[in-house]
Amino acid sequence: MKTFAYYLTAIIALDIIAALLIAWFKSKKEPAKHVDTLKPAQTAGKEHYTNFGTYTILTAVFIGATTLLSLSFFSIIHDIISSQIKPFSAEWKPKDSITLRSGPEWFYYDQKKGTVNSLQAITEKDKSSLTELLNKDSKSYPSYSQAIDALSYFSNQDGGSSGYCWILLLYCVTGVIGVQLRTINNFVGNACFKRGFDFGIWWPWYLLRPLIGFITGGVVFLLIDGKLFYSTQITGGLSAVVLALAFIGGFSADDFYDMLRRISKRIFSTTTQPENKDENKQKVNAGEKAS
């Protein structure tokens, strides 16, 4: 499965490069013909419209290939993260029969192996709560406390792993998938319903949309779950909620950056001039309306 994903990624990347090169050569040969308009044709006495313009087709190929490429990257990165998820362990063998109180969901005592395990980095607060799981009057309490200290140390030790950099990259790719879904919707509306596609004007918008989604997914991750970025090992896995928010952030990238713009104005603006809401709304929707 992983090998197939690698081959699929390479093929799609080559398709994207080929589409861009063809569009570039076509623009050099025909610099004035960048608008693909739908032309009527006669079939069985009925007028209908065809949409086979070169730039329309190349843009559709680019959007579709970029979307499939992001899905392929998502699969590859997810497999890498899954292979790196592992618990932290520390050896502990009690001297007498003990009964531990119920602990947090990320902590587990394996009686058969004689280990205490954690699925996340342990903070000072977590360490205090874990030491309270065993009665202090127990003969095994000193060894248990030392085991928790060791577990805390191992969970915060720099193991040289790429860690949550892979998770950050996964959320970035999720943002690309979200923004591409919105781009497909806009492109179909422009090419099919408005019946005109001006490649010469709007090619930067379509070309840079994946980059906007990539950045948006990463920003959403850092704003919501950024503390995980400082961990050096992957333990607890992925957050479906943050993945969904990264996707939504990419899908509504224009609204997301408009929100950031309004927040930055409130924080850094030195003037008290009232905002023109109608003008701001037109600016936000300019790209989608024109595309």
C-alpha positions, 0 to 999 in steps of 0.5 A: 500500500505504501509503495503504491502511494509513492508511485501514485505521488510520483505520477501525479507530480509529473502530471502537474509539472507537465500541465504547467509546462504545456500551459507555459509554452502555450502562453508563449506561443499565443500570448493574447489567447488566455480566455476560454469561452464556450462556443455554441455547436449544432447537434440534432438541431439543438444548440448546446455549448462545448467547454474544451478550451486548452487552458480550461482543461489544463487548469482542471488537470492541475486542480485534480492532480493537486487534489489527488497528490495531497490525498496521496501525501495524507496517506503516506504521512499518516502511515509514517505517524502510525508507525511512530506511535509508541508508549513510554515505559518504566520497569516497576515490580512491587514488593507486595500485593498492591491495588492501584486506583484508577488512573488517566486514560493515557496511563497503564500498569502492565502487571505481567511485564512489570512496567508502568506505561504512558502515552504522553509526556508527563508533566509535574502535575501529572506526576503528582496525580500518578503518585497518588494512585498508590497508598503511601503506606504501602511498602512498594510506594518508594519503588513506585514513586521512583518508577514514576520519576523514571517514566516522567524522565523517559517521556520528556527525553529528547529521543532524536525523533522527528516527532510532531513535525510529521503531525504538523505536516499532516495538518498542513496537507489536510488544509490543502485538501480543504482548500482544493475542495473549495477550488474545485467548486469555484472552478466548476462554477466559473467554467460551467455556469459563467461560461468563461475562464480567463487563464491570463488573469486568474492563474496565480489564484489557482496556482497559489491556493494549495500553498494558502491551504498548506499554511492555513492547516499549519496555523490552525494546528499551532493555534489549537494544539500547538503545545504538541509541537514541542514534544520530540516523540509521537505518542498519543496519536492524532486529534480528529477534531483538530484535523477537521478544523484544519480541513474547514480552515483550508475550505474557508481560507478566505474567511479565516484570513479575514478573521485574522485581519480583523483581529490584527486590526483590533490589536495593532490599529492606531486609528479609530476609523469605523470599518466599512463592512460592505467594502470588507465583505466585497474584498473577502468574496472578490476572489470567489466571485471573479473565479 
